[in-house]
Amino acid sequence: MHSDLAPRRKQFSSCDACRNSRVGCDAFRKRTKSGQVIEACSRCAYRNKNCSFQWMKNASVKANRSSVSSNDQGQLLSPSSSNNTNSNAPYELGSRRHSISLDDLMDGNTEYSRTENGWNVATEPRVYSPLGSESFDWLLAMYEGVFEAVFGSWLGNYSCPFAFGESGNSTTGNPDLSLSVSISSLCRRFDRLMKGLEKEGQADLHLPPLNQAELTKEWQIDNTLSQAIQAFSAQWLPLTFISTSQKTQQLPIIQRLWRDLRKSLPRSMNRPCYRSMLSLYLYAMVPVPVGIPEEEEENGVPAQVCVQAALQQVRYLRARQRSLEFNGSKVSLLSDQTPPISTPEQVRSDFMKIENMIYWAAMTFDTSSSLTLNTTSVLSAGLLGWESEACWSLVKTCTNIFHEQSEDWRAHGVLITEDTANQIIAAAQAWKLRIWKMGTILKEALREGHGEEAVHHAHTCVADAIQTFNVTYRPLLAACERRLQYLSQYTKLRWCKFALLVFENAL
């Protein structure tokens, strides 16, 4: 009767929230690698909650109980009879079925509380969401499974030139250098590191208690990032339904999430931090929902301005410009309480690694927007200085190392495994970004009327880079394509995304 239902997934060492939602949990893995007790897994950290493991305490009791009958189990997994008449029929995502309704998504009574080490949680405001808790979980799962799964591999130790070839565990609880890294987790963690440096002069995750004004400010920044994640994921909601009427009923949800995020953007622009940077960029990637009037669209902040504001914030934060006296609209007094944060004792290697990884993510945003929007790069030099920048020199060095290491693969063939395929895709992604950078340089030379010699040099650099790609990466990517059906879902997604970006630009 219920043979069409997906089999129940087994959860080992999962927290209560991940176990109830039947999604993967990395609580045990993170604790094993770091050797320290963690407050929350990656999924609970997104929701600003601590993990609980009550189910482990009750495991022995549940083992003695009789198993649930097949009829009762079918009632748990199948939609209720009321949903059969509802226009919002259950949709399937992965191996789990879930019934979603407009009333659930538009419910504004759901509360999300935040607990951080050393914060005065008793007086901290709670983060409110226009979504129900389960609906928020689904949007978060779509964000993690689409954006984080692909973009996170571009920040791992196979792609990021600042962490290329590195492995091993961090001794301070920072994210491990691995195949895929969560950009949102990096931004949250590094903002706490920055605040610790500003307050106590120590790059420590355990912050002193915050006053009410600081708590409110932190809550608003986190709330905006949560709104950005929800609005970004909501664009795929219509794909989870079959009929046209069901797809149409998701438009009010998408419109509301987009409007709520848009109202919070000015606050993110005026509060520079890495979470605000990510919020602005996510909004820039959200398409304007269907049904938004043209007048309303013109009255807000355009996506291109949000991208430029996000990149300016990265530049501001990396320069540590805490002594700005005049910004065009007001005069800010210099603070004598801020300790210096550039001493070697305070800025540790882990601190620099996280900052460089976020900087590489911002360089990806910057180069992509410069190429597609035909604008000047914010974080990188232009025609007259890009070749001397350390970032692009590292990319070239990493490609030379990869070329030497993979020489035997191209000569005698290679067995494509999960790790090998992800290594090839991620390494090719770094070189692809360098080609994009040289494409922006060529467009700059033509746009700004540089001499024939400069244009010829830029064109030669682009041609040489494409030739390097064809020699080093294209044969290996073709081998990955032939074995694509045997790879995991995320590896397929990374390859398809990369192929789309590459072949659209006629490399």
DRENSEGU-197815 format. One record per residue (C-alpha): residue in three letters; x, y, z. Coordinates in pm, whole numbers, padded with zeros to 5 digits, always signed. Each point is the difference from the previous one (the first is absolute). Example, Ala and Ser with C-alpha at 12.3 -4.5 7.8 and 13.67 -1.06 7.14 Angstrom:
// DRENSEGU-197815
ala+01230-00450+00780;ser+00137+00344-00066;
// end
This chain:
// DRENSEGU-197815
met+00000+00000+00000;his+00282+00234+00085;ser+00265-00150-00222;asp+00053+00336-00174;leu+00126+00161+00317;ala+00371+00058+00036;pro+00168-00220+00263;arg+00068+00157+00335;arg+00351+00136+00024;lys+00213-00119+00288;gln+00149+00275+00211;phe+00308-00081+00203;ser+00127+00247+00262;ser-00234+00274-00125;cys-00142+00278+00213;asp-00372+00004+00076;ala-00085+00267-00258;cys+00181-00172-00288;arg-00136-00340+00103;asn-00359+00123+00006;ser+00044+00169-00340;arg+00179-00308-00138;val+00292+00196-00143;gly+00373-00048+00030;cys+00168+00122+00320;asp+00371+00076+00042;ala+00000+00041+00379;phe+00188-00320+00070;arg+00239+00050-00293;lys+00087+00354+00106;arg+00059-00108+00357;thr+00219-00289-00114;lys+00218+00217-00224;ser+00040+00293+00234;gly+00032-00202+00320;gln-00212+00255+00181;val-00361+00018+00112;ile-00206+00200-00246;glu-00308+00206+00066;ala-00186-00074-00322;cys+00026-00184-00329;ser+00009+00196-00325;arg-00376-00022-00047;cys-00084+00113+00353;ala+00258+00277-00026;tyr-00192+00143-00296;arg-00308+00019+00224;asn+00203+00138+00292;lys-00082-00292+00230;asn+00200-00248+00203;cys-00015-00371-00071;ser-00180-00237+00236;phe+00036-00379+00013;gln-00302-00108+00201;trp-00072-00288-00237;met+00324-00173+00102;lys-00113-00006+00362;asn-00327-00160-00098;ala+00154-00248-00245;ser+00009-00289+00245;val-00360+00059+00103;lys-00118+00019-00361;ala+00184-00321-00087;asn-00219-00195+00242;arg-00321+00136-00141;ser-00185-00174-00276;ser+00057+00134-00346;val-00255+00218-00164;ser-00247-00191-00210;ser+00006+00041-00374;asn-00337+00176+00011;asp+00116+00256+00256;gln+00325+00052-00187;gly-00192+00066-00317;gln-00201+00267+00181;leu+00320+00166+00118;leu+00159+00011-00344;ser-00307+00060-00212;pro-00182+00333-00026;ser-00318+00041+00195;ser-00337-00031-00165;ser-00055+00373+00026;asn+00298+00060-00224;asn-00153-00207-00274;thr-00265+00263-00052;asn+00235+00290+00053;ser+00147+00164-00307;asn+00343+00000+00167;ala+00074-00367-00047;pro+00306-00162+00157;tyr+00319+00041-00193;glu+00307-00217+00004;leu+00353+00121+00068;gly+00268-00266+00020;ser-00129-00298+00196;arg-00247+00181+00224;arg-00362+00100-00060;his-00143+00315+00146;ser-00333+00177-00024;ile+00036+00376-00028;ser-00282+00250+00011;leu-00026+00372-00051;asp-00123+00050+00356;asp+00307-00176+00140;leu+00240+00208-00204;met-00169+00329+00073;asp-00023-00068+00374;gly+00182+00275+00187;asn-00013-00151+00347;thr+00306-00220-00034;glu+00289+00107+00221;tyr+00368-00080-00036;ser+00228+00069+00293;arg+00377+00044-00018;thr+00249-00136+00251;glu+00368+00085-00027;asn+00289-00060+00237;gly+00041+00287+00240;trp-00306+00194-00116;asn-00269+00121+00235;val-00271-00218-00141;ala-00258+00092+00261;thr-00027+00355-00129;glu+00055-00076-00368;pro-00290+00060-00242;arg-00131-00296-00192;val+00022-00034-00374;tyr-00340-00017-00166;ser-00069-00165-00332;pro-00306+00028-00227;leu+00026-00377-00055;gly-00091-00296+00211;ser+00287-00202+00142;glu-00040-00294-00239;ser-00035+00227-00302;phe+00311+00188+00107;asp+00181-00334+00022;trp-00092-00080-00358;leu+00118+00334-00131;leu+00322-00041+00194;ala+00045-00351-00140;met-00042+00135-00353;tyr+00257+00272+00070;glu+00249-00250+00136;gly-00062-00249-00278;val+00021+00248-00288;phe+00212+00306+00079;glu+00220-00122+00284;ala+00068-00337-00163;val+00133+00162-00318;phe+00154+00323+00121;gly+00146-00165+00311;ser+00219-00222-00218;trp+00154+00313-00150;leu+00129+00091+00346;gly+00144-00341+00090;asn+00359-00113-00002;tyr-00022-00110-00365;ser-00105+00340-00136;cys+00086+00287+00236;pro+00359+00104-00081;phe+00057+00112+00360;ala-00072-00353+00126;phe+00105-00206-00302;gly+00126-00345+00093;glu-00041+00052+00374;ser-00169-00254+00221;gly-00022-00077+00365;asn-00218+00111+00284;ser-00016+00338+00159;thr+00091+00010+00364;thr-00223+00292+00087;gly-00337-00122-00121;asn+00017+00180-00333;pro-00141-00173-00309;asp+00228-00267-00136;leu+00159+00047-00338;ser-00200-00251-00196;leu-00175-00059-00329;ser-00286+00241+00068;val-00022+00291+00245;ser-00315+00182+00106;ile+00033+00369-00086;ser-00274+00102+00243;ser+00169-00186+00286;leu+00330+00168-00087;cys-00163+00343+00007;arg-00170-00062+00335;arg+00317-00138+00156;phe+00229+00271-00131;asp-00232+00277+00116;arg+00029-00143+00351;leu+00379-00012-00036;met+00004+00363-00112;lys-00220+00107+00290;gly+00225-00184+00242;leu+00301+00187-00135;glu-00177+00333+00028;lys-00118-00055+00355;glu+00274-00195+00170;gly+00283-00011-00250;gln-00029-00378-00020;ala-00116-00204-00298;asp-00225-00219+00214;leu-00347-00132-00058;his-00099+00054+00364;leu-00113+00360+00011;pro-00070+00209+00308;pro-00365+00084+00076;leu-00156+00253-00237;asn-00221+00288+00099;gln-00355+00037-00123;ala+00088+00225-00295;glu+00266-00243-00123;leu-00234-00294+00039;thr-00267+00174-00203;lys+00250+00084-00273;glu+00128-00358-00017;trp-00355-00132-00013;gln-00088+00230-00289;ile+00308-00106-00198;asp-00074-00369+00056;asn-00366+00052-00082;thr+00088+00166-00332;leu+00228-00290-00094;ser-00279-00243+00087;gln-00241+00199-00217;ala+00252-00007-00287;ile+00034-00379+00023;gln-00377-00045+00001;ala-00058+00238-00293;phe+00282-00159-00197;ser-00139-00352+00052;ala-00363+00095-00062;gln+00061+00044-00372;trp+00004-00381-00030;leu-00327-00055+00186;pro-00212-00023-00318;leu+00222-00283-00125;thr-00112-00218+00291;phe-00361-00006-00126;ile-00145-00157-00312;ser-00319+00182-00093;thr-00009+00359-00120;ser-00247+00103+00270;gln+00232-00127+00272;lys+00294+00187-00151;thr-00204+00320-00016;gln-00091-00022+00368;gln+00367+00030+00093;leu+00031+00347-00152;pro-00135+00187+00308;ile+00257-00179+00215;ile+00286+00088-00234;gln-00117+00361-00027;arg-00027+00044+00376;leu+00345-00144+00066;trp+00148+00224-00270;arg-00171+00313+00141;asp+00104-00078+00358;leu+00361-00041-00106;arg-00007+00317-00208;lys-00114+00205+00300;ser+00302-00119+00200;leu+00261+00078-00264;pro+00075+00362+00103;arg+00084-00124+00348;ser+00243-00255-00144;met+00165+00267-00212;asn+00061+00220+00304;arg+00136-00279+00222;pro+00310-00143-00168;cys+00072-00359+00094;tyr+00042-00323-00190;arg-00355-00113+00076;ser-00132+00324-00150;met+00223-00056-00302;leu-00149-00344-00058;ser-00354+00131+00051;leu+00049+00268-00264;tyr+00147-00244-00250;leu-00272-00258+00052;tyr-00262+00268-00062;ala+00178+00095-00322;met-00038-00359-00123;val-00373-00017+00078;pro-00206+00070-00313;val-00281+00250+00033;pro-00312-00209+00072;val-00275-00020-00255;gly-00278+00245+00073;ile+00214+00277+00152;pro-00109+00333-00157;glu+00261+00192-00192;glu-00052+00305+00222;glu+00077-00204+00312;glu+00309-00146-00161;glu+00132+00345-00090;asn-00057+00136+00353;gly+00248-00241+00160;val+00371-00068-00009;pro+00108-00172-00326;ala+00198-00322+00005;gln+00311+00153-00156;val+00023+00258+00279;cys-00026-00279+00259;val+00290-00186-00161;gln+00216+00313+00001;ala-00095+00073+00362;ala+00090-00356+00103;leu+00340+00023-00166;gln+00068+00338+00156;gln-00073-00150+00341;val+00259-00273-00060;arg+00253+00263-00097;tyr-00088+00203+00308;leu+00026-00297+00236;arg+00330-00127-00140;ala+00154+00345+00033;arg-00120+00017+00366;gln-00117+00356-00056;arg-00120+00066+00352;ser+00128+00361+00013;leu-00208+00157-00276;glu-00069+00360+00103;phe-00212+00132-00285;asn-00204-00203-00247;gly-00188+00272-00187;ser-00309+00011+00219;lys+00127+00012+00357;val+00311+00035+00212;ser+00093-00300+00214;leu+00209+00046+00312;leu+00313-00208+00036;ser-00019-00269+00266;asp+00292-00047+00235;gln-00140-00324+00141;thr+00053-00214-00309;pro+00322-00197+00043;pro+00231-00059-00296;ile-00087-00323-00178;ser+00293-00046-00234;thr+00260-00143+00241;pro+00126-00351-00077;glu-00104-00124+00345;gln-00364+00084-00064;val-00037-00091-00366;arg+00057-00374-00007;ser+00034-00229-00299;asp-00357-00128+00028;phe-00126+00357+00007;met+00187+00081-00320;lys-00115-00318-00173;ile-00367+00076+00061;glu+00044+00360-00111;asn+00178-00108-00317;met-00269-00253-00080;ile-00269+00266+00035;tyr+00214+00232-00211;trp+00019-00265-00273;ala-00379-00029+00011;ala-00026+00377-00036;met+00247-00011-00290;thr-00233-00248-00169;phe-00291+00241+00047;asp+00209+00292-00121;thr+00138-00167-00312;ser-00335-00145-00100;ser-00180+00334+00035;ser+00278+00184-00186;leu-00027-00239-00293;thr-00379-00017-00020;leu-00085+00359+00093;asn+00297+00155-00185;thr+00114+00194+00307;thr+00336+00074+00158;ser+00127-00248+00257;val-00017+00117+00361;leu+00234-00244+00175;ser+00253-00059-00277;ala+00221+00218-00215;gly-00077+00072-00362;leu+00203-00014-00317;leu+00312+00164+00145;gly+00048-00209+00315;trp-00188-00328+00009;glu+00296-00220-00096;ser+00197+00106+00309;glu-00281-00082+00246;ala+00070-00291+00231;cys-00345-00153-00046;trp+00030-00058-00375;ser+00366-00102+00029;leu-00104-00269+00248;val-00264-00127-00241;lys+00261-00038-00272;thr+00239-00176+00239;cys-00271-00240+00116;thr-00086-00081-00361;asn+00365-00076-00077;ile+00014-00232+00302;phe-00322-00174-00102;his+00129-00037-00357;glu+00311-00181+00123;gln-00193-00220+00242;ser-00256-00101-00263;glu+00244-00068-00282;asp-00033-00374+00046;trp-00380+00029-00001;arg-00001+00163-00342;ala+00261-00237-00142;his-00129-00336+00126;gly-00354+00075+00112;val-00149+00025+00347;leu-00272-00181+00193;ile-00253+00271+00081;thr-00114-00029+00360;glu-00198+00245+00211;asp+00312+00162+00142;thr+00180+00010-00335;ala-00296+00152-00181;asn-00050+00270+00263;gln+00372+00078-00001;ile+00000+00045-00378;ile-00317+00212-00003;ala+00115+00224+00285;ala+00348+00054-00144;ala-00148+00085-00340;gln-00234+00245+00167;ala+00293+00203+00135;trp+00159+00027-00345;lys-00337+00081-00153;leu-00022+00301+00231;arg+00341+00119-00120;ile-00123-00024-00358;trp-00301+00209+00095;lys+00234+00254+00155;met+00202+00025-00319;gly-00324+00035-00193;thr-00088+00304+00210;ile+00349+00138-00066;leu-00050-00035-00375;lys-00339+00170+00020;glu+00154+00279+00208;ala+00274+00056-00258;leu-00257+00027-00277;arg-00250+00203+00202;glu+00244+00263+00126;gly+00187+00046-00326;his+00344-00133+00090;gly+00267-00027-00267;glu+00041-00285-00242;glu+00287-00149+00199;ala-00209-00024+00319;val-00294-00154-00185;his+00229-00253-00171;his+00160-00096+00333;ala-00342-00051+00162;his-00120-00208-00293;thr+00314-00213+00012;cys-00048-00066+00372;val-00358-00116-00060;ala+00104-00229-00285;asp+00286-00153+00204;ala-00230-00058+00296;ile-00258-00178-00215;gln+00277-00213-00148;thr+00117-00095+00351;phe-00357-00096+00087;asn-00031-00219-00308;val+00327-00179+00073;thr-00021-00040+00377;tyr-00367-00031+00086;arg-00215-00081-00304;pro+00115-00366-00041;leu-00057-00066+00369;leu-00341+00168-00005;ala-00093-00217-00299;ala+00098-00307+00203;cys-00225+00123+00282;glu-00286+00041-00246;arg+00033-00361-00116;arg-00029-00120+00360;leu-00262+00252+00103;gln-00281-00252+00047;tyr+00202-00181+00267;leu+00071+00309+00209;ser-00204+00142+00285;gln-00274+00257-00039;tyr+00211+00289+00132;thr+00294-00088-00224;lys-00232-00008-00301;leu-00139+00337+00103;arg+00349+00150+00029;trp+00103-00136-00340;cys-00318+00119-00173;lys+00031+00346+00155;phe+00362+00027-00107;ala-00075-00125-00351;leu-00279+00253-00030;leu+00229+00286+00104;val+00283-00115-00225;phe-00179-00084-00322;glu-00228+00304+00026;asn+00317+00210-00024;ala+00133-00209-00292;leu+00319-00116+00168;
// end
